[in-house]
Amino acid sequence: MVAEPSRQRSTTLRGAELLNDPLLNKGTAFSRAERQALGLEALLPWQVETIEAQVERCRLAFGAMGSDLERYAYLQTLRERNVTLFHRFLADHIELAMPIVYTPTVGQAIQHFSHSYRSPSQGIYLAAPQQERLEELLAQACGDHSPELLLVTDAQGILGIGDQGVGGIQICQGKLAVYTLCAGLDPARGLPVMLDVGTDRPELLADPCYPGLRQPRLQGEAYTVFLDRFITAVQRVCPGALVHWEDFGAAHARPVLEAYRHRVPSFNDDIQGTSSVAAAAILAGLRGLGKPLADQQIVIFGAGSAGCGIAERLWRLLQRAGLSAAAAADRLWLIDRDGLIHTGTPALSEGARPFAKTQQQLAARFGAEACESSQGPGLLAVVEAVRPGVLIGTSTAAGAFDQAVVEALCGGGERPIVLPLSNPTHLAEITPENLLRWSQGQALVATGSPFAAVACTGSAGQPIERVIGQCNNCFVFPGLGYGAVAVGATAVSDTMIDASIEALARVIPAASDPEAPLMPPLSAVQAVSRAVAEAVALAAVQEGLARHAITPEAARNRLDAARWTPIYTELLALDEASAAR
């Protein structure tokens, strides 16, 4: 249940102009008095409806549509017309709506962006030819309301589908909807930002309908200069705002985060959000199995920004569990398209470098012949040699965890934790059905995209239905970002991120029962987000990073006061003269 409104708002808008303002529009829910005072009487049907009646109409329309892309377009239109109703529909129907506004459907929508774009799209586009005027343009977009959270992408690494040009704005819109749905961020406090530095996708460059900058992506110093000017504009126009970096390419994600995380409070969800939710799943699963993290060998298949981010987070947690930095790194095995990452791997990235195995380690595990090629041992060879307790997929290589890999993983009756995190759904390294069949029900699994429950044999030999938890960033980033915004965090520290991991791990069902899901249900996401936000806010206070709170009680009060709920407030007519005064 949502609380009743306790405030009023005033507006100088009248008639159609008011109905066209998505933040103020209530449609058929305007009262008789509001209709008369605001010039709406002839513009609306007779009935005055409750928001519940409007939601039911939306549900019927949503359910009658023939495809998820149609449903996505319907919800986009609803958001553009009535923000409160859009978010109330999402809140009342989380499990129906979340896969549409977020993964996996948002990926399909982004691929169709050039042919479906219409204005307004409730996002801002800052293009490379405008870089001398970024401060002016950002101020123009913000108007009288300075946003407190900017969700920013350059769209080079969208989900598992790569460079999508300006269509990437829709991932930012989807994630801002999730911020509101899960954590209660006021939609007026968030701003989706597309940094249009060009695209290297040939079909976009050749498409006459592509609405973005038709030139190859900026590279090197030109790219860095553009980003630097953007951050300078943010500091001047939106001082103190949190920047959420989203879906940058592997070559830029970590350098951008490291370059700016100390200039503006910021985090990268692909690096830190994905790593946090994966780490929480692993901690919870190991607790349910009664196994310490420090004893595990961990294989990560896919050494891009997400895979390296997970490795870095687990490296930190392994050290907290008592291992030295070197011993912790030795337990992490990263594999990319050229095989196991080692010191002779060509073009070794900075993110992967701490986990690169030495020639001596290669020889000890795989024999001297493994040192004779820059190509490292492949996935199956690594699994057979290392016998990991945890296998993670961030590769977008569909089906890579085949029967041979699973059988090697489960040899001797082991109960591994397997996280095929690549999305959209068709890019998953393995389906839960295959994993549970080939592991004879022994594996614990959470996926990056939603999958149906699987009938299988439980660990005790009895038939069970295994609910598949979705290892979804929505269990971390909304609470992390909201908690930071609510207390005015001046930075997003590793301690704050560690707090978010522990808060999530505590509520994962598999922490107490290995047969239970390795993630909470989506229906619990609001309660989870509150727990994460509180843990993050308290960590910020403890570190002296919170501008708006100096005690735990003050932090909790800020969380409560900042929370927005999708309810209509009374609108009062304000004349221009009164507004001027």
C-alpha positions in Angstrom: 0.0 0.0 0.0 1.2 3.5 -0.8 0.7 6.4 1.6 -1.9 9.1 1.0 -0.5 12.4 -0.3 0.2 15.1 2.3 1.1 18.0 0.0 -0.2 20.3 -2.6 1.4 21.8 -5.7 0.8 25.0 -7.6 1.0 25.6 -11.3 0.6 28.4 -13.8 -0.1 25.9 -16.6 -3.6 25.6 -18.0 -5.6 23.4 -20.4 -3.8 21.3 -23.0 -0.4 22.7 -21.8 -1.0 21.2 -18.4 -2.1 17.8 -19.9 1.2 17.8 -21.9 3.3 18.1 -18.8 4.1 14.5 -17.8 5.1 15.4 -14.2 1.8 17.2 -13.5 -0.7 15.4 -15.7 -3.3 13.3 -13.9 -5.6 12.7 -16.9 -9.1 11.5 -15.8 -8.0 11.8 -12.1 -8.3 15.6 -12.0 -11.0 16.5 -9.6 -14.0 18.6 -10.6 -12.5 21.6 -8.8 -9.2 21.2 -10.5 -10.8 20.8 -13.9 -12.7 24.1 -13.5 -9.7 26.1 -12.0 -7.2 24.8 -14.5 -9.2 25.0 -17.7 -9.6 21.2 -18.2 -13.4 20.7 -18.2 -13.8 20.3 -22.0 -10.6 18.4 -22.4 -11.4 15.3 -20.3 -14.3 12.8 -20.3 -16.9 13.2 -17.6 -15.8 10.6 -15.1 -13.4 11.5 -12.3 -11.4 8.3 -11.8 -9.0 7.0 -9.1 -5.5 6.1 -10.0 -6.4 2.5 -9.2 -9.0 2.6 -12.0 -6.5 4.1 -14.4 -4.0 1.4 -13.5 -6.6 -1.3 -14.3 -7.2 0.2 -17.7 -3.5 0.2 -18.3 -3.3 -3.5 -17.2 -6.0 -4.5 -19.7 -4.4 -2.6 -22.6 -0.9 -4.0 -21.6 -2.2 -7.6 -21.5 -4.0 -7.3 -24.8 -0.8 -6.5 -26.8 0.7 -9.1 -29.0 4.5 -8.6 -28.3 6.9 -7.3 -25.7 8.0 -4.6 -28.0 4.4 -3.4 -28.3 4.2 -3.4 -24.5 7.5 -1.4 -24.3 6.2 1.2 -26.7 3.0 1.4 -24.8 4.8 2.1 -21.5 7.1 4.6 -23.1 4.1 6.5 -24.3 2.5 6.3 -20.9 5.7 7.7 -19.3 5.8 10.6 -21.8 2.2 11.5 -20.9 1.8 10.7 -17.2 4.8 10.0 -15.1 2.8 9.2 -11.9 0.5 6.7 -13.6 3.5 5.1 -15.4 5.3 4.5 -12.1 2.1 3.4 -10.2 1.5 0.8 -12.9 5.1 -0.5 -12.5 4.7 -0.6 -8.8 1.5 -2.5 -8.8 2.7 -5.0 -11.5 6.4 -5.4 -10.9 6.8 -8.9 -12.2 4.9 -8.0 -15.4 6.5 -4.7 -16.1 10.1 -5.0 -15.0 11.2 -7.3 -17.9 9.6 -4.9 -20.3 11.0 -1.5 -19.1 14.4 -3.1 -18.3 16.1 -6.3 -19.4 15.5 -8.2 -21.6 13.0 -6.2 -23.7 14.8 -2.9 -23.5 17.7 -4.5 -25.5 15.2 -5.3 -28.3 13.8 -1.8 -28.2 17.2 -0.2 -28.4 18.0 -2.1 -31.6 14.8 -0.6 -33.1 15.4 2.9 -31.9 16.3 4.5 -35.3 12.9 3.5 -36.7 10.8 4.1 -33.6 12.2 7.3 -32.2 9.7 10.1 -31.5 10.0 13.3 -29.6 10.0 14.0 -26.7 11.9 11.1 -25.4 12.6 12.5 -21.9 16.4 12.3 -22.2 19.1 14.7 -23.3 21.6 14.3 -26.1 25.0 15.9 -25.9 26.9 15.5 -29.2 30.6 15.8 -30.0 30.2 18.9 -32.3 28.6 20.7 -29.3 31.4 20.2 -26.9 32.3 23.8 -26.6 28.8 24.5 -25.3 28.1 21.5 -23.0 27.6 23.7 -19.9 25.1 25.9 -21.7 23.2 22.8 -23.1 23.2 21.0 -19.8 21.7 24.1 -18.1 19.2 24.4 -20.9 18.1 20.8 -20.3 17.9 21.1 -16.5 15.9 24.3 -16.5 14.9 25.4 -13.0 15.4 22.0 -11.5 19.0 20.7 -10.9 18.9 16.9 -11.1 20.6 15.0 -8.3 21.3 11.8 -10.3 22.6 11.7 -13.9 22.4 8.4 -15.6 25.0 8.6 -18.4 26.0 6.4 -21.3 28.0 6.6 -24.5 26.2 3.4 -25.7 29.3 1.6 -26.8 28.7 -1.5 -24.7 24.9 -1.8 -24.4 23.9 -5.0 -22.6 25.3 -7.9 -24.8 24.6 -6.2 -28.1 27.5 -3.7 -28.2 27.5 -0.2 -29.9 24.0 1.0 -30.4 24.6 4.7 -30.9 22.0 7.1 -29.5 19.5 4.3 -29.0 21.4 3.7 -25.8 19.4 6.5 -24.2 16.7 3.9 -23.6 18.9 1.9 -21.2 19.3 5.1 -19.1 15.5 5.7 -19.2 14.9 2.1 -18.2 17.3 2.2 -15.3 15.8 5.5 -14.0 12.4 3.9 -14.0 13.9 1.1 -11.9 15.4 3.6 -9.5 11.9 4.9 -8.9 10.2 1.6 -8.9 12.6 -0.1 -6.5 14.0 2.7 -4.3 11.6 5.5 -4.6 13.8 8.1 -6.4 11.7 11.1 -7.4 11.6 11.0 -11.3 12.1 14.8 -11.4 15.5 14.3 -9.6 17.0 12.0 -12.3 18.2 12.8 -15.8 19.1 10.3 -18.6 22.1 11.6 -20.6 23.3 10.3 -24.0 26.9 11.3 -24.8 26.8 11.1 -28.6 30.4 10.6 -29.6 29.5 8.8 -32.9 29.1 5.1 -33.7 31.2 2.4 -35.3 28.2 0.3 -36.2 28.1 0.3 -40.0 24.3 -0.3 -40.3 23.6 2.7 -38.2 26.0 4.9 -40.1 24.3 3.8 -43.4 20.7 4.1 -42.1 19.0 7.3 -43.3 16.7 7.1 -40.2 19.5 7.0 -37.7 19.0 10.2 -35.7 22.4 10.4 -34.0 25.8 11.7 -35.1 26.8 9.9 -38.3 30.5 9.6 -37.8 33.0 7.1 -36.3 33.4 7.3 -32.6 35.8 9.7 -31.0 39.0 8.0 -29.9 42.0 8.7 -27.8 42.6 12.3 -26.7 39.5 13.6 -28.6 37.3 11.3 -26.5 39.0 12.2 -23.2 38.6 15.9 -23.9 34.9 15.5 -24.6 34.4 13.5 -21.3 36.4 16.0 -19.4 34.3 18.9 -20.7 31.1 17.0 -19.8 32.2 16.5 -16.2 33.2 20.1 -15.9 29.7 21.1 -17.0 28.2 18.7 -14.5 30.3 20.2 -11.7 29.1 23.7 -12.6 25.4 23.1 -13.5 24.6 20.2 -11.1 27.1 20.5 -8.2 27.0 17.4 -5.9 24.9 15.3 -8.4 25.6 11.6 -8.5 26.8 10.3 -11.9 25.8 6.7 -12.7 28.0 5.5 -15.6 26.2 2.9 -17.8 27.2 0.6 -20.6 30.5 2.2 -21.6 32.7 -0.1 -23.8 35.3 -2.2 -22.2 38.1 0.1 -23.4 36.6 3.1 -21.7 34.5 1.9 -18.8 37.2 1.6 -16.2 39.4 4.6 -17.3 36.3 6.8 -17.2 35.4 5.6 -13.7 38.9 6.0 -12.3 39.4 9.4 -14.0 36.2 11.0 -12.5 35.1 9.1 -9.4 37.1 11.5 -7.3 35.9 14.6 -9.1 32.2 13.8 -8.8 30.4 11.2 -6.8 30.0 8.4 -9.3 29.9 4.7 -9.9 29.8 2.4 -12.9 26.9 -0.1 -12.7 28.5 -2.6 -15.1 31.7 -2.7 -13.1 30.5 -2.1 -9.5 26.8 -3.0 -9.7 27.2 -6.2 -11.5 30.1 -7.2 -9.3 28.1 -6.4 -6.2 25.0 -8.5 -7.1 27.2 -11.4 -8.2 29.3 -11.2 -5.0 26.2 -11.2 -2.9 24.8 -14.3 -4.7 28.2 -16.1 -4.1 28.4 -15.1 -0.4 24.8 -16.2 0.2 25.2 -19.5 -1.8 28.4 -20.4 0.1 26.8 -19.6 3.4 23.9 -22.0 2.6 26.4 -24.7 1.6 28.5 -24.0 4.7 31.6 -23.2 2.7 34.0 -20.3 3.3 34.8 -17.9 0.5 38.5 -18.1 1.2 38.6 -21.8 0.2 37.1 -21.3 -3.2 38.6 -21.3 -6.7 36.6 -19.0 -8.9 36.5 -19.0 -12.7 35.2 -16.0 -14.6 34.5 -16.6 -18.3 34.5 -13.2 -20.0 37.2 -10.6 -19.1 35.4 -7.4 -20.2 34.4 -4.6 -17.8 31.8 -6.7 -16.1 34.0 -9.8 -15.7 37.0 -7.7 -14.5 34.7 -5.8 -12.1 33.5 -9.0 -10.5 37.1 -10.3 -10.2 38.1 -7.0 -8.5 35.2 -7.1 -6.1 35.9 -10.8 -5.2 39.6 -10.0 -4.8 38.7 -7.4 -2.2 36.3 -9.8 -0.4 38.8 -12.6 -0.4 41.3 -10.2 1.3 38.7 -9.3 3.8 38.3 -13.0 4.5 41.9 -13.2 5.5 43.9 -13.9 2.3 46.9 -11.8 1.2 46.5 -9.8 -2.0 48.6 -12.3 -3.9 46.8 -15.4 -2.5 43.4 -13.8 -3.2 44.4 -13.1 -6.9 45.6 -16.7 -7.2 42.1 -17.9 -6.6 40.6 -15.9 -9.5 40.9 -17.3 -13.0 39.8 -15.1 -15.9 39.2 -16.4 -19.4 38.7 -14.3 -22.5 38.4 -15.2 -26.2 42.2 -16.0 -26.2 41.8 -18.4 -23.3 43.1 -18.1 -19.7 44.5 -14.6 -19.0 48.2 -14.8 -18.3 51.2 -12.5 -18.4 51.7 -13.3 -22.1 48.2 -12.5 -23.2 48.2 -10.0 -26.0 46.8 -6.5 -25.2 46.3 -7.4 -21.5 43.8 -4.9 -20.1 44.4 -3.0 -16.8 41.3 -4.6 -15.3 42.6 -8.1 -16.0 46.3 -7.5 -15.2 46.2 -8.2 -11.4 44.8 -11.7 -12.2 47.1 -12.7 -15.0 48.7 -16.0 -14.3 52.5 -16.3 -14.5 54.3 -18.7 -16.7 55.2 -20.7 -13.6 51.5 -21.0 -12.6 50.6 -22.1 -16.2 53.3 -24.8 -16.1 52.2 -26.0 -12.7 48.6 -26.4 -13.6 48.6 -27.2 -17.3 52.1 -28.5 -18.1 55.1 -26.8 -19.8 53.5 -26.8 -23.2 50.9 -24.3 -22.0 53.7 -21.7 -21.8 54.6 -22.0 -25.5 51.7 -20.1 -26.9 50.1 -16.7 -26.2 46.8 -18.5 -26.4 45.9 -19.6 -22.9 44.1 -22.8 -21.9 40.4 -22.8 -22.8 37.3 -23.0 -20.5 37.1 -26.8 -20.2 40.8 -27.2 -19.6 40.7 -24.6 -16.8 37.7 -26.1 -15.2 39.3 -29.6 -15.2 42.5 -28.3 -13.8 41.2 -25.8 -11.2 38.0 -27.6 -10.1 36.3 -24.3 -9.2 33.5 -23.9 -6.7 32.2 -20.9 -8.5 31.8 -20.4 -12.3 30.7 -17.0 -13.7 29.8 -16.1 -17.2 30.1 -12.5 -18.6 31.1 -13.5 -22.1 27.9 -13.2 -24.2 29.0 -16.6 -25.7 25.7 -18.5 -25.8 26.0 -22.1 -24.7 29.6 -21.9 -23.7 29.0 -23.8 -20.5 28.3 -27.1 -22.3 27.7 -30.6 -20.9 31.4 -31.4 -20.7 32.1 -28.2 -18.7 29.2 -28.9 -16.3 30.2 -32.5 -15.7 33.8 -31.5 -15.0 32.5 -28.8 -12.6 30.4 -31.3 -10.7 32.9 -34.1 -10.5 33.0 -35.9 -7.2 29.5 -34.7 -6.2 30.5 -31.1 -5.8 27.8 -28.4 -5.6 29.1 -25.5 -7.6 27.6 -22.0 -7.8 27.1 -21.1 -11.5 26.2 -17.6 -12.6 25.5 -17.3 -16.4 25.1 -13.5 -16.3 25.2 -12.6 -20.0 22.1 -11.0 -21.4 19.8 -10.7 -23.3 18.4 -14.2 -22.6 19.6 -15.7 -25.9 23.3 -14.9 -25.0 23.3 -16.8 -21.7 26.2 -19.2 -21.3 23.8 -21.9 -20.3 20.1 -22.3 -19.6 19.1 -23.3 -16.1 17.4 -26.4 -17.5 20.5 -27.7 -19.1 22.6 -26.8 -16.0 20.4 -28.6 -13.6 20.0 -31.6 -15.9 23.7 -32.0 -16.5 24.6 -31.4 -12.9 21.8 -33.7 -11.6 20.4 -30.9 -9.6 23.6 -30.2 -7.7 24.4 -26.7 -9.1 23.2 -23.5 -7.5 22.3 -21.0 -10.2 21.3 -17.4 -10.8 21.0 -15.9 -14.2 21.4 -12.5 -15.8 18.0 -12.6 -17.6 14.8 -14.1 -16.3 14.1 -17.8 -16.7 11.2 -20.0 -15.8 11.3 -22.4 -12.8 12.9 -25.8 -13.6 11.6 -29.2 -12.5 14.6 -31.3 -11.4 16.0 -33.7 -8.9 17.0 -32.1 -5.6 20.2 -32.8 -3.7 18.5 -35.5 -1.7 17.2 -37.3 -4.8 13.6 -36.0 -4.5 11.8 -34.2 -7.4 11.6 -30.5 -6.8 10.8 -27.3 -8.8 13.8 -25.0 -8.6 12.9 -21.3 -8.9 15.6 -19.5 -10.8 16.8 -16.3 -9.2 17.7 -13.5 -11.6 21.1 -12.0 -10.7 19.7 -8.6 -11.5 21.5 -5.3 -10.9 18.1 -3.9 -9.8 18.8 -5.5 -6.4 21.8 -3.2 -5.9 22.1 -0.1 -8.0 18.7 1.5 -7.0 19.5 1.3 -3.3 23.1 2.2 -3.8 22.3 5.3 -5.8 19.3 6.3 -3.8 21.1 6.0 -0.5 24.0 8.1 -1.8 21.7 10.8 -3.2 19.5 10.9 0.0 22.5 11.7 2.3 24.4 13.8 -0.3 27.3 11.5 -0.5 30.5 13.2 -1.8 31.8 9.9 -3.2 30.8 6.3 -3.7 33.4 4.4 -1.7 34.3 0.8 -1.7 33.0 0.6 1.9 29.6 1.8 0.7 29.6 -0.8 -2.0 30.7 -3.5 0.4 27.7 -2.5 2.7 25.3 -2.9 -0.3 26.7 -6.5 -0.9 26.2 -7.6 2.7 22.7 -6.1 2.9 21.7 -8.1 -0.2 23.4 -11.3 0.8 21.5 -11.3 4.1 18.1 -11.5 2.3 18.9 -14.1 -0.4 16.9 -17.3 0.4 19.8 -19.6 -0.6 21.8 -18.3 2.4 19.8 -20.6 4.6 18.7 -23.2 2.2 20.7 -24.3 -0.9 17.5 -25.5 -2.6 16.0 -22.0 -2.4 16.6 -19.3 -5.0 20.0 -17.6 -5.3 18.3 -14.2 -5.5 15.2 -12.7 -3.9 12.0 -12.6 -6.0 11.3 -9.3 -7.9 8.3 -8.8 -5.7 10.7 -8.2 -2.8 12.8 -5.7 -4.7 11.5 -2.6 -2.9 12.2 -4.0 0.6 15.7 -5.1 -0.6 16.4 -1.7 -2.1 15.4 -0.1 1.2 17.8 -2.4 3.1 20.6 -1.6 0.6 20.0 2.1 0.7 20.1 2.2 4.5 23.3 0.2 4.6 24.9 2.5 2.0 23.7 5.7 3.7 25.0 4.5 7.1 28.4 3.6 5.6 28.6 7.1 4.1 27.9 8.7 7.5 30.5 6.5 9.2 33.1 7.5 6.6 32.2 11.2 6.9 31.1 11.3 3.2 27.5 12.4 3.8 26.7 16.1 3.4 23.1 15.9 4.6 23.5 13.6 7.6 26.0 13.2 10.4 24.2 10.5 12.5 22.5 7.2 11.6 19.2 8.6 12.7 19.6 11.6 10.4 20.5 9.3 7.5 17.4 7.2 8.0 15.3 10.4 8.2 16.8 11.5 4.9 15.9 8.2 3.3 12.3 8.5 4.4 12.0 12.2 3.5 13.4 11.8 0.0 11.2 8.8 -1.0 8.7 9.5 -3.8 5.6 7.5 -4.2 3.4 7.3 -7.3 0.3 9.1 -6.0 -1.4 12.2 -7.3 -1.2 15.5 -5.4 -3.7 18.3 -5.4 -2.9 21.0 -8.0 -3.7 24.6 -7.3 -4.1 27.3 -9.9 -1.4 29.9 -9.6 -1.6 33.1 -11.7 1.5 34.5 -13.5 1.6 37.6 -11.2 1.6 35.4 -8.0 4.3 33.2 -9.6 6.5 36.2 -10.3 6.2 37.4 -6.7 
